[in-house]
Amino acid sequence: MALDSMQEIFDAADAGGREFWEVVLDTDMEERSVTAEASMEKMRIAWRAMLEAVDTYRGDRLSASGLVGGDGKKMRNYAAEMNTLSGPYLAAVIASALCTGESNACMRRIVAAPTAGASGVLPAVLIPLYHRGDIDEDAAVRGLYVAAGIGAVVGSRACISGASGGCQAEIGTASAMAAGTLTALRGGSCQQIGHAVAMALKNLLGLVCDPVAGLVEVPCVKRNVVGAVNAVSCADMALAGVESRVPVDQVIDCMGAVGRKMSEEFRETALGGLADSPFGREVKERMKNQV
């Protein structure tokens, strides 16, 4: 089956007595003509690359523009004081999102999930769970299949590119992937996964892509934090029994429609929004003079 409908995944899971992640695994095996072991090994490599991006981050590097670098370290130090408003898990989520987003801006190795600009969202919600022993590597890999299935459906029905659909397509999709993954890892049903995905997307619907000077730095890195925290809240709501009134596939379709109607200035062109602020224009001019 093609991964172009959340409902089709739900139906396939129900019909075969399988979990969401298993349907995605079976689809990958069929489409790429690989064994389950080969598919899972490739996913394991992606998981370990996510871990490496966070665990080897030191906060001593700046991006080429000088706009990004060191904030992940600041958040880690603040979280270590155990006096955050958000609590230990969310503080670690915020720090991990910043670390990965900065790693991308500083040209370190990251995993596009679904894009480089949104690479910090999914690892941010998973790695703190792994570090505190709530999930092991096998569970993390199963979670990545859930995320991959969600991302594939969004990519098929709407878009995952900021140039095509604005930041709602990048951070929004990443947040939906993370929300669904967390829900699955906590034992949520397929329907609850769908509600988490729908709520996460709805919360970021219409988010524009307006990178300062065209760089994936400002406001991109901190938006990874927003996407990750949004995912946690939506997963908890879904697990509590809160439902999206709009079916998940319809929410995805709506996101695609919003992206198509979005003005060109707000779709990764660096012509509008924050990029067109006095600060944004100043940075753009400075970067032009450095070339």
VOBA-1610 file (N, C-alpha, C; in pm, whole numbers, padded with zeros to 5 digits, always signed):
BEGIN
Met+00083-00120+00000Met+00000+00000+00000Met+00086+00125+00000Ala+00036+00229-00061Ala+00106+00357-00058Ala+00065+00431+00069Leu+00159+00501+00129Leu+00130+00573+00253Leu+00077+00711+00219Asp-00048+00716+00175Asp-00107+00844+00137Asp-00235+00873+00213Ser-00263+00796+00317Ser-00383+00819+00398Ser-00363+00761+00536Met-00386+00841+00637Met-00378+00790+00774Met-00485+00685+00797Gln-00604+00708+00742Gln-00712+00612+00762Gln-00678+00476+00703Glu-00610+00474+00588Glu-00570+00347+00528Glu-00472+00272+00618Ile-00384+00346+00684Ile-00292+00282+00777Ile-00370+00224+00894Phe-00465+00302+00946Phe-00549+00252+01056Phe-00621+00124+01014Asp-00680+00126+00895Asp-00757+00011+00847Asp-00668-00111+00829Ala-00547-00090+00775Ala-00455-00201+00755Ala-00410-00259+00888Ala-00389-00173+00985Ala-00351-00220+01118Ala-00464-00301+01181Asp-00584-00251+01170Asp-00700-00322+01227Asp-00722-00456+01158Ala-00712-00457+01026Ala-00739-00579+00949Ala-00637-00689+00978Gly-00512-00649+00997Gly-00407-00748+01018Gly-00369-00770+01163Gly-00437-00701+01254Gly-00402-00714+01395Gly-00261-00666+01423Arg-00221-00559+01354Arg-00085-00506+01368Arg-00088-00366+01426Glu+00030-00321+01466Glu+00043-00185+01515Glu+00078-00091+01399Phe+00061+00038+01423Phe+00088+00140+01321Phe+00227+00121+01262Trp+00326+00106+01348Trp+00464+00100+01301Trp+00488-00022+01214Glu+00417-00131+01241Glu+00435-00253+01162Glu+00382-00236+01021Val+00273-00162+01006Val+00219-00134+00873Val+00320-00054+00791Val+00383+00043+00856Val+00484+00124+00786Val+00605+00040+00750Leu+00648-00046+00841Leu+00760-00136+00813Leu+00728-00225+00694Asp+00610-00287+00694Asp+00571-00374+00583Asp+00571-00299+00451Thr+00526-00175+00453Thr+00523-00095+00331Thr+00664-00067+00280Asp+00754-00036+00371Asp+00893-00012+00331Asp+00955-00138+00272Met+00929-00252+00335Met+00982-00379+00283Met+00932-00406+00142Glu+00804-00378+00121Glu+00744-00404-00009Glu+00795-00306-00115Glu+00800-00178-00081Glu+00837-00077-00180Glu+00985-00084-00217Arg+01071-00117-00120Arg+01215-00119-00148Arg+01269-00261-00167Ser+01181-00361-00155Ser+01220-00502-00171Ser+01335-00538-00078Val+01317-00506+00050Val+01419-00536+00150Val+01357-00621+00260Thr+01443-00683+00338Thr+01397-00762+00453Thr+01364-00669+00570Ala+01294-00723+00668Ala+01265-00646+00788Ala+01394-00605+00857Glu+01490-00695+00858Glu+01618-00667+00924Glu+01690-00552+00855Ala+01690-00553+00721Ala+01758-00446+00647Ala+01688-00313+00667Ser+01557-00314+00668Ser+01482-00191+00689Ser+01509-00135+00828Met+01505-00221+00928Met+01523-00175+01065Met+01667-00130+01091Glu+01762-00190+01023Glu+01900-00147+01040Glu+01920-00006+00985Lys+01855+00023+00874Lys+01864+00158+00818Lys+01801+00259+00914Met+01689+00224+00976Met+01624+00313+01071Met+01710+00328+01196Arg+01777+00220+01236Arg+01864+00226+01353Arg+01979+00324+01330Ile+02031+00327+01208Ile+02138+00421+01174Ile+02088+00564+01189Ala+01966+00590+01145Ala+01909+00724+01159Ala+01894+00761+01306Trp+01848+00667+01388Trp+01832+00694+01530Trp+01966+00729+01595Arg+02069+00654+01562Arg+02200+00678+01622Arg+02259+00811+01576Ala+02227+00852+01453Ala+02272+00983+01406Ala+02202+01095+01483Met+02074+01076+01515Met+02002+01173+01598Met+02067+01185+01735Leu+02095+01070+01793Leu+02161+01069+01925Leu+02295+01141+01921Glu+02372+01114+01817Glu+02504+01174+01806Glu+02496+01326+01797Ala+02397+01375+01722Ala+02383+01520+01705Ala+02360+01588+01839Val+02283+01524+01926Val+02254+01582+02058Val+02367+01555+02157Asp+02413+01432+02160Asp+02511+01394+02263Asp+02650+01453+02241Thr+02684+01485+02117Thr+02817+01543+02091Thr+02813+01695+02083Tyr+02694+01753+02099Tyr+02682+01900+02098Tyr+02753+01959+02220Arg+02833+02064+02196Arg+02905+02129+02307Arg+02873+02277+02318Gly+02810+02334+02217Gly+02771+02474+02223Gly+02884+02572+02200Asp+02995+02526+02143Asp+03109+02614+02122Asp+03127+02654+01976Arg+03028+02625+01894Arg+03036+02660+01753Arg+02927+02761+01717Leu+02960+02851+01628Leu+02864+02948+01576Leu+02839+02920+01429Ser+02722+02954+01383Ser+02693+02943+01241Ser+02773+03049+01165Ala+02775+03037+01033Ala+02853+03130+00951Ala+02808+03274+00972Ser+02680+03295+00998Ser+02629+03430+01018Ser+02658+03482+01159Gly+02686+03392+01251Gly+02704+03430+01390Gly+02573+03444+01466Leu+02461+03416+01400Leu+02330+03432+01462Leu+02294+03314+01553Val+02352+03200+01528Val+02313+03077+01598Val+02434+03010+01659Gly+02415+02963+01782Gly+02519+02889+01850Gly+02521+02917+02000Gly+02527+02812+02079Gly+02541+02828+02223Gly+02412+02828+02303Asp+02297+02840+02238Asp+02172+02844+02313Asp+02136+02709+02373Gly+02171+02603+02303Gly+02147+02470+02358Gly+02224+02450+02488Lys+02345+02500+02492Lys+02427+02490+02614Lys+02364+02572+02727Lys+02316+02691+02694Lys+02250+02774+02795Lys+02129+02702+02854Met+02050+02639+02767Met+01931+02569+02814Met+01967+02448+02898Arg+02070+02377+02858Arg+02115+02263+02938Arg+02159+02307+03077Asn+02234+02416+03083Asn+02281+02466+03213Asn+02164+02510+03301Tyr+02067+02576+03239Tyr+01949+02620+03312Tyr+01868+02501+03363Ala+01853+02400+03276Ala+01778+02281+03315Ala+01846+02207+03430Ala+01980+02211+03432Ala+02055+02142+03537Ala+02030+02203+03675Glu+01984+02327+03679Glu+01954+02390+03806Glu+01825+02339+03868Met+01748+02261+03789Met+01624+02197+03837Met+01523+02298+03888Asn+01518+02413+03823Asn+01424+02516+03867Asn+01345+02572+03749Thr+01326+02489+03647Thr+01256+02536+03528Thr+01105+02538+03551Leu+01038+02623+03478Leu+00893+02627+03483Leu+00831+02502+03421Ser+00901+02447+03322Ser+00845+02338+03243Ser+00867+02199+03302Gly+00958+02184+03397Gly+00985+02053+03453Gly+01098+01982+03380Pro+01152+01875+03438Pro+01272+01811+03382Pro+01257+01759+03239Tyr+01146+01692+03209Tyr+01133+01637+03074Tyr+01123+01746+02969Leu+01033+01840+02988Leu+01018+01946+02887Leu+01144+02031+02875Ala+01213+02052+02986Ala+01338+02128+02980Ala+01440+02055+02893Ala+01445+01923+02907Ala+01536+01843+02825Ala+01491+01844+02679Val+01361+01844+02656Val+01308+01852+02519Val+01352+01983+02454Ile+01336+02093+02527Ile+01375+02224+02474Ile+01524+02227+02442Ala+01605+02178+02535Ala+01750+02178+02514Ala+01788+02093+02394Ser+01727+01976+02380Ser+01760+01886+02269Ser+01720+01946+02135Ala+01605+02014+02133Ala+01563+02079+02009Ala+01662+02187+01968Leu+01705+02267+02064Leu+01804+02372+02035Leu+01936+02312+01989Cys+01980+02207+02056Cys+02108+02144+02021Cys+02106+02093+01877Thr+01998+02027+01837Thr+01992+01973+01702Thr+01974+02084+01599Gly+01889+02181+01629Gly+01871+02293+01537Gly+02000+02370+01515Glu+02075+02390+01622Glu+02204+02458+01609Glu+02304+02373+01534Ser+02300+02242+01556Ser+02390+02152+01483Ser+02367+02163+01334Asn+02241+02174+01294Asn+02209+02191+01153Asn+02264+02324+01102Ala+02240+02432+01175Ala+02285+02564+01131Ala+02437+02573+01125Cys+02504+02494+01209Cys+02650+02496+01214Cys+02712+02387+01127Met+02628+02330+01039Met+02675+02234+00938Met+02727+02104+00998Arg+02670+02065+01111Arg+02702+01934+01166Arg+02602+01832+01112Arg+02626+01704+01140Arg+02542+01598+01085Arg+02411+01589+01163Ile+02301+01592+01087Ile+02168+01580+01148Ile+02086+01485+01060Val+01967+01452+01108Val+01875+01370+01030Val+01756+01456+00990Ala+01732+01472+00863Ala+01616+01548+00818Ala+01489+01474+00860Ala+01405+01540+00938Ala+01288+01471+00993Ala+01169+01566+01004Pro+01098+01602+00901Pro+01119+01552+00764Pro+01218+01635+00684Thr+01259+01752+00735Thr+01353+01838+00665Thr+01467+01875+00759Ala+01572+01932+00705Ala+01683+01975+00789Ala+01641+02087+00883Gly+01559+02179+00832Gly+01515+02291+00914Gly+01428+02251+01031Ala+01366+02133+01022Ala+01280+02082+01129Ala+01343+01961+01197Ser+01472+01946+01183Ser+01540+01824+01229Ser+01545+01808+01380Gly+01518+01915+01455Gly+01530+01908+01599Gly+01406+01860+01672Val+01292+01856+01605Val+01165+01828+01674Val+01156+01683+01720Leu+01172+01589+01628Leu+01155+01449+01661Leu+01259+01399+01761Pro+01388+01422+01739Pro+01485+01378+01842Pro+01464+01445+01976Ala+01414+01567+01975Ala+01395+01640+02101Ala+01298+01570+02194Val+01193+01507+02138Val+01096+01441+02225Val+01137+01299+02260Leu+01222+01237+02177Leu+01260+01098+02199Leu+01385+01081+02285Ile+01486+01163+02260Ile+01615+01142+02326Ile+01607+01158+02478Pro+01534+01257+02532Pro+01522+01263+02678Pro+01456+01139+02736Leu+01360+01079+02666Leu+01298+00955+02713Leu+01401+00843+02714Tyr+01484+00839+02612Tyr+01588+00736+02602Tyr+01692+00753+02712His+01733+00877+02736His+01837+00902+02836His+01791+00868+02978Arg+01661+00884+03004Arg+01615+00853+03138Arg+01561+00710+03151Gly+01577+00632+03043Gly+01544+00490+03050Gly+01399+00455+03026Asp+01319+00550+02978Asp+01178+00521+02951Asp+01159+00441+02823Ile+01250+00454+02728Ile+01247+00374+02606Ile+01388+00325+02578Asp+01399+00209+02511Asp+01529+00162+02467Asp+01544+00186+02318Glu+01655+00142+02261Glu+01680+00169+02120Glu+01575+00105+02030Asp+01535-00017+02063Asp+01435-00084+01981Asp+01304-00006+01979Ala+01263+00045+02095Ala+01141+00125+02101Ala+01156+00253+02020Ala+01273+00316+02029Ala+01297+00438+01953Ala+01286+00411+01803Val+01341+00298+01759Val+01335+00262+01617Val+01190+00238+01575Arg+01114+00169+01658Arg+00971+00150+01626Arg+00901+00285+01617Gly+00937+00375+01706Gly+00879+00508+01703Gly+00911+00582+01574Leu+01032+00563+01523Leu+01070+00630+01399Leu+00988+00581+01280Tyr+00945+00455+01285Tyr+00855+00406+01180Tyr+00721+00478+01185Val+00671+00501+01305Val+00547+00576+01319Val+00566+00716+01259Ala+00675+00780+01295Ala+00703+00914+01243Ala+00716+00913+01092Ala+00784+00812+01039Ala+00803+00804+00893Ala+00670+00787+00821Gly+00581+00707+00878Gly+00451+00687+00816Gly+00370+00815+00813Ile+00371+00888+00924Ile+00299+01015+00930Ile+00358+01114+00829Gly+00489+01124+00828Gly+00555+01216+00734Gly+00526+01181+00590Ala+00521+01051+00560Ala+00492+01008+00423Ala+00352+01049+00381Val+00256+01034+00471Val+00118+01072+00440Val+00108+01223+00416Val+00171+01300+00504Val+00167+01446+00487Val+00234+01486+00356Gly+00347+01423+00326Gly+00417+01454+00202Gly+00334+01419+00080Ser+00255+01313+00089Ser+00173+01271-00024Ser+00049+01359-00041Arg-00016+01391+00070Arg-00143+01464+00063Arg-00124+01616+00061Ala-00014+01663+00119Ala+00009+01808+00129Ala+00151+01839+00085Cys+00239+01874+00179Cys+00378+01902+00146Cys+00459+01909+00275Ile+00589+01892+00263Ile+00678+01903+00379Ile+00785+02009+00358Ser+00774+02084+00251Ser+00874+02185+00216Ser+00828+02325+00249Gly+00914+02401+00313Gly+00882+02540+00344Gly+00862+02623+00218Ala+00933+02588+00112Ala+00919+02660-00013Ala+00783+02636-00078Ser+00724+02522-00048Ser+00593+02488-00105Ser+00478+02526-00015Gly+00496+02510+00116Gly+00383+02530+00205Gly+00407+02613+00328Gly+00520+02680+00336Gly+00549+02758+00456Gly+00602+02671+00568Cys+00630+02733+00681Cys+00688+02659+00793Cys+00589+02559+00854Gln+00460+02579+00832Gln+00362+02481+00877Gln+00392+02344+00816Ala+00450+02344+00695Ala+00482+02219+00628Ala+00606+02154+00685Glu+00696+02233+00742Glu+00819+02177+00799Glu+00805+02152+00948Ile+00797+02257+01028Ile+00782+02240+01172Ile+00647+02176+01204Gly+00544+02213+01130Gly+00413+02154+01154Gly+00414+02004+01133Thr+00472+01959+01022Thr+00479+01816+00995Thr+00567+01745+01097Ala+00681+01805+01130Ala+00770+01745+01229Ala+00700+01732+01364Ser+00623+01832+01401Ser+00551+01827+01528Ser+00445+01718+01525Ala+00376+01705+01412Ala+00276+01599+01398Ala+00342+01461+01407Met+00456+01446+01341Met+00530+01320+01348Met+00569+01286+01491Ala+00617+01387+01563Ala+00660+01366+01701Ala+00542+01336+01792Ala+00431+01406+01772Ala+00312+01383+01854Ala+00259+01242+01835Gly+00250+01198+01711Gly+00203+01063+01684Gly+00297+00957+01739Thr+00426+00984+01727Thr+00525+00889+01778Thr+00516+00874+01930Leu+00508+00985+02000Leu+00495+00978+02146Leu+00369+00903+02186Thr+00260+00929+02117Thr+00134+00862+02147Thr+00147+00712+02129Ala+00211+00671+02021Ala+00230+00528+01995Ala+00319+00465+02102Leu+00426+00532+02138Leu+00520+00477+02237Leu+00457+00464+02375Arg+00356+00544+02402Arg+00285+00535+02529Arg+00164+00441+02523Gly+00157+00363+02415Gly+00050+00263+02405Gly-00079+00314+02348Gly-00077+00431+02285Gly-00198+00487+02226Gly-00245+00405+02106Ser-00374+00408+02081Ser-00432+00339+01967Ser-00404+00416+01838Cys-00435+00352+01724Cys-00419+00420+01596Cys-00503+00547+01592Gln-00625+00538+01644Gln-00711+00655+01645Gln-00652+00767+01730Gln-00592+00732+01843Gln-00529+00834+01927Gln-00407+00894+01858Ile-00333+00813+01786Ile-00221+00865+01707Ile-00274+00969+01608Gly-00384+00936+01542Gly-00443+01028+01446Gly-00487+01159+01509His-00546+01150+01628His-00590+01272+01696His-00469+01359+01734Ala-00362+01295+01781Ala-00241+01370+01817Ala-00184+01442+01696Val-00177+01371+01584Val-00127+01430+01459Val-00213+01549+01417Ala-00344+01529+01420Ala-00436+01635+01377Ala-00423+01759+01465Met-00419+01739+01596Met-00410+01853+01686Met-00278+01927+01669Ala-00169+01852+01652Ala-00038+01916+01634Ala-00036+02001+01509Leu-00090+01948+01399Leu-00094+02024+01275Leu-00185+02147+01286Lys-00301+02129+01348Lys-00394+02242+01361Lys-00332+02356+01440Asn-00254+02323+01542Asn-00195+02427+01625Asn-00093+02513+01550Leu-00037+02460+01444Leu+00065+02534+01368Leu+00019+02569+01228Leu-00110+02551+01202Leu-00165+02579+01070Leu-00143+02727+01033Gly-00089+02747+00914Gly-00067+02884+00866Gly+00068+02944+00902Leu+00152+02869+00973Leu+00284+02921+01013Leu+00369+02949+00890Val+00418+03072+00879Val+00492+03113+00760Val+00639+03076+00770Cys+00703+03066+00655Cys+00847+03042+00649Cys+00913+03174+00608Asp+00978+03238+00704Asp+01035+03371+00678Asp+01177+03382+00733Pro+01268+03296+00683Pro+01404+03292+00738Pro+01484+03419+00712Val+01540+03473+00816Val+01622+03594+00805Val+01742+03567+00715Ala+01759+03649+00614Ala+01869+03639+00517Ala+01868+03507+00441Gly+01753+03438+00444Gly+01743+03312+00372Gly+01815+03197+00438Leu+01860+03216+00561Leu+01935+03113+00633Leu+01841+03031+00722Val+01870+02903+00737Val+01788+02818+00823Val+01836+02834+00967Glu+01817+02955+01019Glu+01869+02988+01152Glu+01766+03062+01236Val+01727+03181+01190Val+01631+03265+01262Val+01507+03280+01173Pro+01392+03239+01221Pro+01355+03188+01354Pro+01354+03035+01364Cys+01416+02969+01267Cys+01400+02825+01250Cys+01439+02743+01372Val+01554+02773+01432Val+01603+02691+01543Val+01504+02692+01659Lys+01458+02810+01697Lys+01366+02818+01811Lys+01228+02764+01777Arg+01193+02762+01651Arg+01066+02701+01612Arg+01070+02549+01632Asn+01187+02490+01626Asn+01199+02349+01658Asn+01153+02323+01802Val+01185+02416+01891Val+01140+02405+02029Val+00988+02408+02036Val+00928+02504+01967Val+00782+02517+01966Val+00718+02390+01912Gly+00773+02336+01804Gly+00719+02214+01746Gly+00728+02096+01841Ala+00839+02086+01914Ala+00857+01975+02006Ala+00763+01985+02126Val+00754+02103+02185Val+00666+02121+02301Val+00520+02103+02260Asn+00484+02152+02143Asn+00350+02130+02089Asn+00320+01981+02078Ala+00418+01905+02031Ala+00400+01760+02014Ala+00372+01692+02147Val+00445+01730+02250Val+00424+01670+02382Val+00283+01698+02432Ser+00239+01822+02420Ser+00106+01858+02469Ser-00003+01786+02392Cys+00015+01772+02261Cys-00087+01705+02180Cys-00090+01555+02207Ala+00026+01495+02229Ala+00029+01352+02265Ala-00042+01329+02397Asp-00015+01414+02495Asp-00082+01398+02624Asp-00233+01417+02612Met-00276+01513+02531Met-00420+01531+02512Met-00482+01408+02448Ala-00417+01355+02344Ala-00471+01237+02276Ala-00478+01118+02370Leu-00373+01098+02450Leu-00371+00986+02544Leu-00476+01002+02654Ala-00512+01127+02682Ala-00615+01153+02783Ala-00755+01131+02727Gly-00765+01112+02595Gly-00896+01093+02534Gly-00949+01214+02463Val-00871+01323+02458Val-00913+01442+02384Val-00903+01411+02235Glu-01003+01450+02161Glu-01009+01417+02018Glu-01010+01542+01930Ser-00955+01528+01812Ser-00966+01634+01712Ser-01102+01620+01647Arg-01177+01728+01643Arg-01309+01723+01581Arg-01299+01706+01429Val-01192+01756+01371Val-01170+01741+01226Val-01084+01617+01203Pro-01128+01522+01121Pro-01050+01401+01096Pro-00909+01433+01045Val-00815+01349+01082Val-00674+01379+01057Val-00642+01397+00909Asp-00695+01313+00821Asp-00665+01329+00679Asp-00719+01461+00625Gln-00832+01505+00679Gln-00888+01634+00637Gln-00801+01750+00687Val-00744+01735+00805Val-00653+01838+00856Val-00530+01849+00766Ile-00477+01734+00728Ile-00360+01733+00640Ile-00393+01799+00506Asp-00509+01765+00451Asp-00552+01826+00324Asp-00566+01978+00339Cys-00619+02020+00452Cys-00635+02163+00477Cys-00500+02232+00483Met-00403+02169+00548Met-00268+02227+00555Met-00211+02246+00415Gly-00231+02147+00330Gly-00184+02159+00192Gly-00251+02274+00119Ala-00381+02289+00140Ala-00455+02397+00074Ala-00409+02533+00123Val-00386+02545+00255Val-00336+02672+00310Val-00200+02706+00251Gly-00114+02604+00240Gly+00018+02627+00183Gly+00014+02676+00040Arg-00076+02619-00039Arg-00088+02660-00180Arg-00139+02802-00193Lys-00220+02845-00098Lys-00275+02981-00104Lys-00186+03084-00036Met-00082+03037+00032Met+00006+03127+00104Met+00085+03215+00008Ser+00097+03342+00040Ser+00172+03435-00044Ser+00317+03390-00059Glu+00371+03416-00174Glu+00510+03379-00203Glu+00607+03435-00100Glu+00578+03554-00048Glu+00667+03618+00049Glu+00682+03537+00177Phe+00589+03447+00202Phe+00590+03371+00327Phe+00622+03224+00308Arg+00684+03193+00193Arg+00720+03054+00165Arg+00869+03043+00134Glu+00951+03063+00234Glu+01096+03042+00229Glu+01167+03127+00123Thr+01112+03242+00093Thr+01176+03331-00004Thr+01259+03439+00064Ala+01244+03453+00196Ala+01311+03559+00273Ala+01273+03697+00223Leu+01149+03710+00176Leu+01100+03839+00125Leu+00997+03903+00217Gly+00947+03830+00314Gly+00843+03883+00401Gly+00863+03840+00544Gly+00770+03879+00630Gly+00776+03839+00770Gly+00901+03890+00839Leu+00961+03807+00922Leu+01079+03846+00998Leu+01197+03881+00907Ala+01203+03817+00791Ala+01312+03847+00698Ala+01307+03990+00647Asp+01187+04047+00648Asp+01169+04184+00599Asp+01166+04286+00712Ser+01198+04243+00834Ser+01210+04338+00944Ser+01339+04418+00928Pro+01352+04533+00996Pro+01478+04607+00987Pro+01599+04520+01022Phe+01585+04439+01125Phe+01695+04349+01162Phe+01723+04250+01050Gly+01618+04193+00994Gly+01636+04096+00887Gly+01705+04155+00766Arg+01666+04275+00728Arg+01729+04340+00613Arg+01874+04375+00642Glu+01901+04413+00767Glu+02039+04445+00806Glu+02128+04322+00795Val+02079+04207+00845Val+02158+04084+00837Val+02179+04044+00692Lys+02075+04056+00612Lys+02087+04020+00470Lys+02194+04104+00402Glu+02196+04233+00430Glu+02297+04320+00370Glu+02437+04286+00419Arg+02446+04256+00546Arg+02577+04219+00603Arg+02629+04090+00541Met+02542+03993+00526Met+02584+03865+00467Met+02623+03883+00320Lys+02553+03972+00251Lys+02585+03999+00110Lys+02725+04060+00098Asn+02760+04145+00190Asn+02891+04210+00186Asn+03004+04116+00224Gln+02970+04005+00294Gln+03073+03910+00333Gln+03112+03816+00220Val+03025+03807+00120Val+03051+03714+00010Val+03166+03764-00077
//
